[in-house]
Each structure stands twice: as C-alpha cells, then as structure tokens.
Amino acid sequence: MKKSVLLVCSMLLFSLRGIGQKTISGFVYDSETKAPIAFTNIGVENTSVGTLSDEDGSFSITIPEWNQQILAFSALGYDRVDLPIANLNDSSGISIYLRNIPMALETVEIVIERERQKRFSLGNGQSNGASLYADTIHAGSAMALLIENPGGKNIDYPVFLQKAQVQIVNNTFSEFKIRTRVYDVDSITGLPGKDLLNESVVSRSRIKNGWLKVDLSKYQLQINSDFFIVFEWILDSKERVFLYQQYRKYFRNNPERVKFRRATVAGKSIPYIDYGGDFYAGTSFGISNSAFDLRDHISFYRLNSLGEWRRSSSILTAKVHLSNRKILEEDFEIESGAEALSESLSFHKIGFNASLSIDDPIPVTANSFYARRDEPVSVFVVRKDGAIEFVARNRSQYPYVLHMNFDNMRNLHPMKSKDTVLLNPGLNSLFHLSIVLAEDQYHYELSVEEKIGNPNLSADLEYPYLIPGMLESVIEKGESLTTDVSDSFRSPVDSIYVMRKGIVTALPNGEENFDRVDENALEVYHSDGTVMVYKNLDFLSLKVKKGETVYPGQQIGRVLPGTDPSVAAYRFDGDGRLERLEISYVITEDLVLKYAEMEAGVFVVHPEEVIKRELSKREQLRYRENRLYQK
C-alpha cells in the first residue's frame, strides 16, 4: 500500500533578525529544587509562535513584530507563567522559575468487587500513510485523536485509562522521544481543552516500525466523558534543523515527486505536502485517510507549543485501553499486591524490526515475524505466606519457552541457578521459593529470555492440507506458484476455507496483535506447531474471530475484490524464527501432490477422512450430524 508523508516545515533554516523581532532565550527551572525542567511548552497561545525547552531546560524563541501578546511557559505539574512580551527585551540569559503544583495523594482502597472487570479498546487501528510535523524554528507539534464512546461499546462512565499507543512508521532516528498527553473536550469549540494528566509522560524508543505503547495505569486517571489522546513530537533544535536539511535536499533533487495537495475535511480545504512514500526522515505517526476512518473519527494537529489546534486531513493511528476498575484484572487473579518485575528482567525480543513479506520470492529459509505490536509475556512475583511465587502471563495465542537465570540468591529455598518453563496461553504459575529466615529479607537477581514456539512439537511435513477452495469447484493455480513464498490460486475462487484444524492467531488489519507473520493476513496455528497464513481476504467478510478454533472445510471469508487468494505454511525453527514449508494438497481421494507438481486446473475435493483426521470424537459427531462447515 502506498504511503504518503505529510510534512509541515517552516522553510527557514535559521531565524532572521528583523526590526520589531525579539529573540528570547534562557532556561526554565523548578522554583524549589532549581533543577531544569525539560520539554516545557513555551509560546504565544493559538499562534504560530511556540517551542519546547531542551532536555537541559534551555530554550530560544523568536517573536515576530506583529505578535506582542503574552509569552506563556507551561509544564505539566507546574503553575503556568505568563509574561507580557512588550516588557521583554532581546535577551540571551533569562531564567524562568515554575512553581510545582502540590498534589494531594488520593487514598486508594483496594476492594475485590463482585462485578467482573471490563476492558475496552477505543481509537483507530487502521493506517495507510504517515505524518510528520517538523519546523526548524518552532517545536511542540502534536496530533490528537478524539476518543468517543460509541454506542456499540456500551461503556458506562466513569472508566479508568490504562494504556495508550500510537503507530510509529519509518522512524529514522537512533532514538526518538514522544510525549503522551490527555485532554478533555472543550465544551464550546470541541477542540482539545484542559490537560487531564498532571505529569509529563515522555517515552523514549528505538523502534523503526510498530506500536509505541505507553502505560498510564499508575496515574489512575478517571475518565468521565469523551476525551483526546495526544502524542507530541519532542525534537531539540539540532534534530529540527537536521530534518529540514533532509527534506530540503530531497525536494531539490526530486521536485517532480513532491506534491502540494489539499484535502477536504468537514467541509474545509486543508493543505499538506505529499512526498508520495518515496522518502522518509524523522519519526512519523501512522495515519489513515480512508473515507471510512474520516467518517468515523476526528483528529486535530498543532504546529507548535500552545499553537492553534486545527482539523487534520487524516486520522491519527492511535488507541487507548480503558477499564471499569482502577486495578487490573490480573492483579486479582495473581492476588493483589503483585510486584511486576521490570529492571531485573531482560526480555529477548523476536524480530522487532524485521519484516517478512509474503509476496517476496524467497526460497525455503528461516525468516522473522512481520513486527510484534505488543509484548505478550509478562512476569510477576507474588508474596504469600512466607514464600514468593513466580507467575507469568502469556497473552499470545502461541506457546512460549521461558529461560530463567538466577544469580546471588540468598535466604530462599530451593536455591536455583536456572529454570526453563513452557508458557501456554493465559496465566502460568511457575514455581514457589520459600523465605528461609523469619527476618524476611531475601535477595535474587534474575534475567529472562523468551522464545516463541513449543520445542516438544514436531511439524508434520507431509500433512495433506485441504485446498482452500469451495468443495467440488475447479480452481487454477497462480502463475508464480513455484517461485513465490505463497501458493496462489486464481478465480473463480471467491471464498476461502480452512485447510486444517487450528486456532486463529491474527486477523487481516487486526488490532493488538502480539505475534503475526503478515500485516494483513488471517493466520491459524495448528496442533503440530505449524502456522498457515491466508492472504488477500476481505476484512469485512470474515466469519471467524481471533482465538476461535476453526475446522477443516469451514468458511473463513471472501477474497478481497481484484486479488487472488494465497496461502503459506511455516514452522518455528527452534530459535524463535519461522521457516517456510512446502504444502501438500489433497487433490483427489487417493492422490496428494506437492504444489510444484499441480496441474493448471484442480478439482477441489475435501475427503471426510482428512477432515476428521484431527477432530475429537465430539467434533466428529458434530461433523456427521450437520456437515455444515461450508455454509
């Protein structure tokens, strides 16, 4: 899918001093501790004048002749300071002191309620482009997504904000910084209004593509109505100048590829620059400009700190996770007071930045996952009755192997140096360690490595898969069947059917996926540890859900119009990677051929003995009673 970068750039490399202009620079400090305050929003509200303080609290801002209003200094958790610009002279060394707002700590009473915890995920998970707002002089640009309570979700306010996430597209920095903010909705303008968080939440990351997740649960932020989730680019002056130079160079060398366009949103014409997906620099957010998303969602952007919020021509790809309770459900499942391991754990990640395209002509070899969008495995320690219990939650549909290495263990029994455990989906109790002495002081150092897959499973390399076409139809093989990674079929196949019993692990354009092979495929995990990837399915036609057990011959959905269906099989290679497999198809009742030997026309049959091969007795009885899998 073609992507376009939307860039707003000042086209000025350095600020030009002119009559009536003022350049104010200095530092922002905490009035009590005298510590510098990083990333303070500085500017003239609702104008093009705005910037951020750097990490050391330093700032520099140029104020044009026409703008002689109030210069504001605003940092989360601090009282705002407003200075009349008319009273300020050019200065290179002023100090601004912000007073910390004292916060009364709320007493948290943990009550195990009878009502079951409910979780909700809202926002936009679709993207077909990327957006970057950069300016060489000003800073503090941001994008906001309105989070509304759709009737279908049936959410009763108040709820509590647990997590937020934004899609990162083609990051080129070695490390980038993003600030997450939460605003209420201004009752008059409908724009982002008051800050609901009282703390600056800045995330640092090195990911190139994928979801940036932000844990907001510790703030116990109660949401009583619709709100905005906002992500703010944190760029220092050197980074902003570097970005400008990169885009200016590309524009000079490729002027024919850069288009100045306008989009109509809510009846207004909005300008933007389209780089056509040929060039990326900086850290871009995922966006969608599909008609459906523009209809169902609302996004705004601002070009600088305290700048005017404007309606965006595209929808930010971001989501929030809410709960009807302050305390997460897993806290009760593993007993309240569980302490999540963080710094002591070193998780081994699987192919975060590697990409496997099902369409690439790759030989049979090991490849990494497409991109993990979330962390599936978390480890907890629970204190109970003179012992500590290690508990792991696996939110993936795949099994994982956890390698645990202990050092410097004291006052615990039995003494452990290492342990290896298999994690099934869901909650896994690992083991208990008793606290030996009554003084209750113990110590251990723990590192953890996780690898996907169950090493006890052996892939059936000769398994007779059903052809994913409709029973008793004739289909044609795709032209690239012997060279492509995927096995493709031509029309008149208009529906796809399950080739083997398994569990659905990913959906096309699915959200909150922990592990998947392809970004836009339906994937099924089989009992022998193999994975089948079904590509080119129409998302709106799907008849199955993630986590559902599917059966051979069951209809999955229809083929995306204008495409040919294709499938590909994989197994885990023992090192957390995938290895593509050749697929053996059932051609007739007594004939199974490799795909390279298939004739151009194939008569589709689904023999009962193949369908029932992996079914339990109850499932076989159900099959005999109705035989309605292909409905």
C-alpha positions in Angstrom: 0.0 0.0 0.0 1.4 3.4 -1.0 2.2 5.7 1.9 2.5 9.4 1.9 4.4 11.6 4.3 2.7 14.7 5.4 5.2 17.3 6.4 4.8 20.9 7.6 8.2 22.7 7.6 9.0 26.3 8.1 11.3 26.6 5.1 13.6 28.7 7.3 16.9 27.2 8.4 17.7 29.9 10.9 15.6 32.6 12.3 16.2 36.0 10.7 16.6 39.0 12.9 14.5 41.9 11.8 13.0 45.2 13.0 10.5 44.5 15.8 11.5 40.9 16.3 12.6 39.7 19.7 14.7 36.6 20.4 14.3 35.5 24.0 16.5 32.7 25.3 17.3 31.3 28.7 16.5 28.4 31.0 13.4 27.0 32.8 13.9 25.8 36.3 11.9 24.2 39.2 11.5 27.1 41.7 12.1 24.8 44.7 14.7 22.3 43.6 16.4 24.6 41.0 16.5 21.6 38.6 16.0 22.3 34.9 12.6 21.5 33.5 12.8 19.6 30.2 10.3 20.0 27.4 8.4 22.9 28.8 5.8 24.3 26.3 6.7 27.9 25.5 4.8 30.2 23.2 2.0 32.6 22.4 -1.3 30.7 22.7 -3.2 29.9 19.5 -0.5 31.4 17.2 2.5 30.1 15.1 4.9 31.1 17.8 5.9 28.2 20.1 8.7 25.9 21.1 10.0 23.5 23.7 12.8 23.7 26.2 15.6 21.2 25.6 16.5 18.5 28.0 18.7 20.8 30.0 15.9 23.3 30.4 17.4 25.8 27.8 15.2 27.5 25.2 15.3 30.1 22.5 12.2 31.6 20.8 11.9 34.3 18.2 8.8 36.5 18.4 7.8 38.4 15.2 6.9 42.1 15.1 3.2 41.5 14.8 3.0 39.4 17.9 3.3 41.4 21.1 0.9 39.4 23.4 1.7 37.1 26.3 4.5 34.6 26.3 3.5 31.5 28.3 5.6 28.9 30.0 3.6 25.7 30.7 4.8 22.4 32.1 2.7 19.6 33.4 2.6 19.6 37.2 3.6 23.3 37.4 1.8 26.6 37.6 1.8 28.4 34.3 3.8 31.6 34.0 2.7 34.4 31.6 5.0 37.3 30.7 3.9 40.4 28.7 6.0 40.4 25.5 6.0 44.2 25.4 8.0 44.2 28.7 10.7 41.8 27.3 13.8 42.8 25.5 16.1 40.7 23.4 17.8 38.5 26.0 20.1 35.6 26.0 20.0 34.7 29.6 16.7 35.0 31.4 15.7 32.4 34.0 12.1 31.3 34.4 11.1 29.6 37.6 8.0 27.4 37.7 6.2 26.5 40.9 5.4 22.9 41.4 1.7 22.3 42.0 1.2 20.3 45.2 -0.9 17.3 44.6 -3.0 15.7 47.4 -2.4 12.0 47.1 -5.6 10.0 46.8 -6.1 7.2 49.2 -6.6 4.0 47.2 -8.8 1.4 48.7 -8.5 -2.0 47.1 -11.8 -3.8 47.0 -12.4 -7.1 45.3 -15.7 -6.3 43.7 -18.3 -8.8 42.6 -18.6 -7.1 39.2 -16.3 -8.6 36.7 -13.7 -6.2 35.3 -14.4 -5.0 31.8 -11.9 -3.7 29.4 -12.4 -1.5 26.4 -10.2 -0.6 23.5 -11.1 2.5 21.5 -9.5 4.5 18.7 -8.2 4.0 15.2 -6.1 0.9 14.4 -6.0 1.4 10.6 -3.3 3.2 8.6 -2.4 3.8 5.0 0.1 6.6 5.4 2.4 8.5 7.7 2.5 12.0 9.1 5.4 14.2 10.4 5.1 17.8 11.5 8.5 19.4 11.8 9.7 23.0 12.0 13.2 24.4 12.1 12.4 27.3 14.4 9.4 26.2 16.5 8.7 23.0 18.4 5.9 21.2 20.3 3.9 19.9 17.3 1.4 17.2 18.1 -1.5 15.2 16.8 -4.7 14.5 18.7 -7.4 11.7 18.3 -10.8 12.2 19.7 -11.8 9.2 21.8 -15.6 8.9 21.7 -17.8 6.4 23.4 -19.6 4.6 20.5 -23.0 3.0 21.4 -21.8 -0.4 20.3 -19.2 -0.4 23.1 -21.8 0.2 25.7 -19.3 1.9 28.1 -20.7 3.4 31.3 -18.6 6.3 32.6 -16.6 6.7 34.6 -13.8 4.4 33.4 -10.0 4.4 34.0 -7.3 5.0 31.4 -4.8 2.1 31.5 -2.7 2.3 28.3 -2.3 4.4 25.1 -0.5 3.5 21.9 0.4 5.2 18.7 1.7 3.6 15.5 5.3 4.6 14.5 6.0 4.5 10.8 9.5 4.5 9.4 11.5 6.1 12.2 15.0 7.1 11.1 16.4 8.3 14.4 18.5 6.0 16.6 16.3 7.1 19.4 13.2 9.4 19.5 11.1 11.0 22.2 7.3 11.2 22.2 5.1 12.8 25.0 1.7 11.4 25.7 -1.0 13.8 26.8 -4.7 13.6 27.7 -7.0 16.5 27.1 -10.7 16.9 27.8 -13.0 18.2 25.1 -13.7 22.0 25.2 -17.5 22.3 25.5 -17.6 25.3 23.2 -15.1 24.7 20.5 -14.9 20.9 20.5 -11.1 21.2 20.5 -8.6 19.7 22.9 -9.1 21.7 26.1 -7.7 21.1 29.6 -4.8 18.8 30.5 -6.0 15.8 32.5 -2.6 14.5 33.3 -0.5 16.3 35.9 2.8 14.8 34.9 4.9 14.9 31.7 4.9 11.4 30.3 7.8 11.2 27.8 8.6 7.9 26.1 12.0 7.1 24.5 12.2 4.4 21.9 14.4 2.9 19.2 11.7 1.1 17.2 11.6 1.7 13.5 8.1 0.5 12.8 5.3 -0.7 15.1 3.2 0.3 18.1 4.7 2.6 20.8 2.9 1.6 24.0 2.6 3.9 27.0 1.5 2.5 30.4 -0.8 5.1 32.1 -2.3 2.8 34.7 -0.2 4.2 37.6 -1.9 7.6 37.2 -5.3 6.1 37.9 -6.8 8.7 35.6 -10.6 8.7 35.8 -12.4 9.4 32.5 -15.9 10.8 32.8 -16.6 11.8 29.2 -15.2 11.9 25.7 -11.5 13.0 25.6 -8.5 13.4 23.3 -5.4 11.2 23.4 -2.5 13.4 22.1 1.1 12.5 21.1 3.6 15.3 20.9 6.9 15.2 19.0 9.9 16.0 21.2 12.6 17.4 19.0 15.6 19.6 20.0 16.9 22.3 17.8 19.6 20.2 16.2 17.1 17.5 15.3 14.7 20.0 13.8 17.5 21.6 11.6 18.6 18.1 10.6 15.1 17.1 9.4 14.7 20.3 7.5 18.0 19.7 5.7 17.0 16.2 4.8 13.6 17.2 3.3 15.1 20.3 1.5 17.7 18.1 -0.1 15.1 15.6 -1.3 12.9 18.4 -2.6 15.8 19.9 -4.6 16.8 16.6 -6.1 13.2 15.3 -6.8 10.9 18.3 -7.3 8.6 16.3 -9.5 7.9 13.8 -6.8 6.8 16.3 -4.2 3.1 17.3 -4.5 1.3 20.2 -2.7 -2.2 18.9 -2.2 -5.4 19.9 -0.4 -7.9 17.6 1.3 -11.5 18.4 2.3 -12.4 17.5 5.8 -15.7 18.6 7.4 -16.2 21.0 4.6 -12.9 22.7 4.9 -9.9 22.6 2.5 -6.7 21.6 4.3 -3.3 21.9 2.6 -0.5 19.4 3.0 2.7 18.2 1.3 2.8 14.7 -0.2 6.2 13.0 -0.5 4.5 10.0 -2.1 6.1 7.4 0.1 9.4 7.7 -1.7 11.3 9.3 1.2 11.2 9.2 4.9 13.1 11.1 7.6 12.4 11.5 11.3 9.7 9.8 13.3 6.3 9.6 11.6 3.0 8.7 13.1 0.7 6.3 11.3 -2.4 7.9 9.8 -5.4 6.9 7.8 -7.2 9.0 5.2 -9.8 6.4 4.1 -13.3 7.6 3.7 -14.5 5.2 6.5 -12.0 6.5 9.0 -12.6 10.1 8.2 -16.3 9.4 8.7 -15.9 7.6 12.0 -13.0 9.5 13.7 -11.8 13.1 14.3 -8.2 14.2 14.5 -6.6 17.6 15.1 -3.0 18.8 14.9 -1.0 21.8 16.1 2.3 23.0 14.6 4.0 24.2 17.9 3.7 24.5 21.6 0.4 26.2 22.7 -0.4 26.6 19.0 -3.9 26.6 17.5 -5.5 23.2 17.1 -6.6 22.6 13.5 -8.7 19.9 11.9 -6.4 17.2 10.4 -6.9 15.9 6.8 -6.2 12.4 8.1 -6.9 10.3 11.2 -4.1 9.5 13.7 -3.5 5.8 14.1 -3.7 5.5 17.9 -5.7 3.6 20.5 -6.5 3.7 24.2 -7.3 0.9 26.6 -9.8 1.5 29.4 -11.1 -0.4 32.3 -14.1 0.0 34.6 -11.8 -0.5 37.6 -8.6 1.1 38.8 -6.9 -2.2 39.5 -6.3 -4.5 36.6 -8.0 -7.9 36.5 -4.7 -9.8 36.5 -3.8 -8.2 39.9 -6.7 -10.1 41.4 -6.0 -13.3 39.5 -2.5 -13.5 40.9 -3.5 -11.8 44.2 -3.5 -8.0 44.8 -0.1 -6.6 45.7 1.8 -8.5 42.9 5.0 -6.8 42.1 5.8 -6.6 38.3 9.4 -7.4 37.5 11.0 -4.6 35.4 14.6 -3.6 35.6 15.8 -7.1 36.7 14.3 -8.7 33.6 16.0 -8.7 30.2 13.5 -10.0 27.6 14.7 -11.4 24.4 12.7 -9.8 21.6 11.7 -11.6 18.4 12.3 -9.8 15.1 11.0 -6.4 16.2 12.4 -4.6 13.2 12.5 -7.5 10.7 9.9 -7.7 8.0 8.7 -10.7 6.1 6.6 -10.0 3.1 4.5 -13.0 1.9 4.8 -11.7 -1.7 8.6 -11.7 -1.8 10.2 -14.5 -3.9 12.2 -16.1 -1.1 13.4 -19.7 -1.0 12.6 -22.0 1.8 14.6 -20.4 4.7 14.2 -19.0 8.2 12.6 -15.6 8.5 11.5 -13.4 11.3 8.0 -12.3 12.2 6.5 -9.2 10.5 6.6 -7.0 13.5 5.5 -7.5 17.1 3.0 -4.9 18.0 2.8 -5.6 21.7 4.6 -7.5 24.4 2.8 -10.8 25.1 4.8 -12.2 28.1 4.9 -10.5 31.5 6.3 -12.0 34.7 5.1 -11.2 38.2 6.3 -12.0 41.7 3.6 -12.6 44.4 4.3 -12.6 48.2 2.2 -15.1 50.0 2.5 -16.9 53.4 6.3 -16.8 53.8 7.1 -17.6 50.2 7.3 -15.9 46.8 5.5 -17.2 43.8 6.7 -16.6 40.2 3.8 -16.1 37.8 3.9 -15.5 34.0 1.0 -14.3 31.8 1.1 -15.2 28.1 -1.4 -13.0 26.2 -0.4 -14.5 22.8 -2.1 -17.4 21.2 1.3 -19.1 20.8 3.2 -21.1 23.4 6.5 -19.6 24.7 9.6 -21.1 26.3 10.9 -19.0 29.2 14.6 -19.4 30.2 15.2 -18.0 33.7 18.7 -17.5 35.1 19.2 -16.6 38.8 22.3 -15.1 40.4 23.2 -14.1 44.0 20.2 -15.9 45.6 20.0 -15.6 49.4 17.6 -16.6 52.1 15.4 -18.6 49.6 14.8 -22.3 49.2 15.3 -24.2 47.0 18.4 -22.5 45.6 18.0 -22.0 41.9 20.6 -21.2 39.2 18.3 -21.6 36.2 15.0 -22.9 35.1 13.2 -23.5 31.8 9.4 -23.5 31.6 6.8 -23.7 28.8 4.2 -21.0 28.9 0.8 -21.8 27.5 -1.6 -19.0 26.6 -3.1 -17.4 29.7 -1.8 -17.4 33.3 1.0 -19.8 34.2 2.1 -20.5 37.8 5.8 -21.2 37.5 7.2 -22.2 41.0 7.4 -21.2 44.7 10.5 -20.2 46.7 10.3 -20.3 50.4 11.7 -17.5 52.6 14.1 -19.3 54.9 14.6 -16.9 57.8 11.9 -15.1 59.8 13.7 -11.8 59.2 12.0 -11.9 55.8 15.0 -10.4 54.0 15.9 -12.1 50.8 17.7 -11.3 47.5 17.9 -12.6 44.0 19.0 -11.4 40.5 17.0 -12.7 37.6 17.3 -12.4 33.8 14.8 -13.9 31.5 14.9 -14.9 27.8 11.7 -15.8 26.0 11.4 -17.7 22.7 8.2 -18.4 20.8 7.1 -22.0 20.0 6.9 -25.3 21.7 10.1 -27.3 21.2 8.3 -30.6 22.1 6.2 -30.3 18.9 7.3 -31.8 15.6 5.9 -30.4 12.3 4.1 -32.9 10.1 5.9 -32.1 6.8 3.6 -34.4 4.8 0.3 -33.3 6.2 -2.4 -33.5 3.5 -3.9 -30.0 3.5 -7.3 -29.3 2.0 -7.3 -26.9 -0.9 -8.7 -23.6 0.4 -11.5 -23.6 -2.3 -15.1 -24.4 -2.4 -15.9 -28.1 -2.5 -16.4 -29.6 -6.0 -15.2 -26.5 -7.8 -12.3 -26.1 -10.3 -9.6 -23.6 -9.5 -6.4 -22.6 -11.2 -3.0 -22.2 -9.7 -1.3 -18.8 -9.8 1.5 -18.2 -12.2 4.1 -17.7 -9.5 3.2 -20.9 -7.6 6.7 -22.4 -7.9 8.7 -19.3 -7.2 6.6 -17.2 -4.8 6.6 -17.6 -1.0 2.9 -18.1 -1.1 0.8 -20.6 -3.0 -1.7 -18.6 -5.0 -4.9 -19.6 -6.8 -7.0 -17.8 -9.4 -10.7 -17.1 -9.8 -13.4 -18.3 -9.8 -12.4 -18.9 -6.1 -14.3 -16.2 -4.3 -14.2 -17.7 -0.7 -11.5 -19.2 1.4 -12.0 -22.4 3.5 -9.9 -23.7 6.4 -7.2 -26.2 5.3 -6.6 -27.7 8.8 -7.9 -27.5 12.3 -6.3 -24.8 14.4 -6.6 -21.6 16.4 -7.0 -18.2 14.7 -4.0 -16.1 15.9 -4.3 -13.0 13.8 -6.9 -11.3 11.6 -6.4 -9.0 8.5 -5.8 -5.4 9.7 -6.2 -6.8 13.2 -5.5 -4.7 16.3 -3.5 -5.6 19.4 -1.6 -8.4 17.7 1.3 -9.8 19.7 2.8 -12.1 17.0 1.9 -12.3 13.4 3.6 -13.3 10.1 2.0 -10.8 7.8 0.4 -7.4 8.5 -2.8 -8.1 6.6 -3.4 -11.8 6.7 -5.5 -14.3 8.7 -3.3 -16.8 10.5 -4.1 -20.2 12.0 -1.8 -22.1 14.5 -2.0 -25.9 14.2 -1.5 -28.6 16.8 1.9 -29.7 15.5 3.3 -26.1 15.8 2.8 -25.1 12.2 1.2 -21.9 11.1 -0.9 -21.3 8.0 -1.2 -17.8 6.6 -4.3 -16.9 4.5 -3.7 -13.7 2.4 -6.0 -11.4 0.4 -9.1 -11.8 2.5 -11.7 -9.1 2.7 -11.7 -8.0 6.3 -15.4 -7.1 6.2 -16.4 -10.6 5.1 -14.7 -12.6 7.9 -16.7 -15.3 9.6 -14.2 -16.1 12.4 -12.7 -14.3 15.3 -9.2 -14.2 16.9 -8.8 -17.1 19.4 -11.5 -19.2 17.8 -10.9 -22.8 17.0 -11.6 -23.4 13.3 -12.2 -26.7 11.5 -11.2 -28.1 8.1 -13.7 -27.1 5.4 -15.1 -24.2 7.5 -15.5 -21.0 5.5 -13.3 -18.1 6.7 -14.4 -15.3 4.5 -14.4 -14.0 0.9 -11.5 -13.0 -1.2 -10.6 -9.3 -1.5 -12.0 -8.0 -4.8 -9.4 -7.7 -7.5 -7.0 -10.1 -5.9 -6.1 -13.8 -6.0 -6.2 -15.8 -2.8 -2.9 -17.2 -1.5 -1.6 -19.3 1.4 1.7 -20.1 3.0 2.8 -22.6 5.7 5.5 -22.1 8.4 7.0 -23.8 11.4 9.3 -22.5 14.2 12.9 -23.2 13.6 13.8 -23.6 17.4 15.3 -20.1 17.6 12.1 -18.0 17.6 12.0 -17.6 13.9 9.8 -19.0 11.1 10.8 -21.5 8.4 8.5 -21.7 5.3 7.3 -25.2 4.4 6.1 -26.8 1.2 2.4 -27.6 1.2 1.0 -31.0 0.3 -2.5 -30.6 -1.0 -5.4 -33.1 -1.2 -6.1 -33.3 -4.9 -8.3 -36.4 -5.1 -9.4 -39.1 -2.7 -6.1 -41.1 -3.2 -3.7 -38.5 -4.5 -1.5 -36.0 -2.8 1.0 -33.9 -4.8 3.5 -31.1 -4.0 2.4 -27.7 -5.2 5.2 -27.6 -7.8 3.6 -30.7 -9.5 0.0 -29.4 -9.6 -1.8 -29.2 -12.9 -3.2 -25.8 -14.0 -6.8 -26.8 -13.3 -7.5 -28.5 -9.9 -10.8 -30.2 -9.0 -11.4 -29.4 -5.3 -12.3 -32.3 -3.0 -12.4 -32.4 0.8 -12.2 -36.1 1.8 -14.0 -36.9 5.0 -11.1 -38.9 6.4 -8.8 -35.9 6.0 -11.4 -33.5 7.6 -11.9 -35.9 10.6 -8.1 -36.6 11.0 -7.6 -34.1 13.8 -11.1 -33.9 15.2 -12.1 -35.1 18.7 -14.9 -37.7 19.0 -17.3 -35.0 19.9 -16.2 -32.8 16.9 -16.6 -35.8 14.6 -20.1 -36.4 15.9 -20.9 -32.8 15.2 -19.5 -33.1 11.7 -21.5 -36.2 11.0 -24.7 -34.6 12.3 -24.7 -31.4 10.3 -21.8 -31.3 7.7 -22.3 -27.6 7.5 -18.8 -26.3 7.6 -19.0 -24.7 4.2 -22.1 -22.7 4.9 
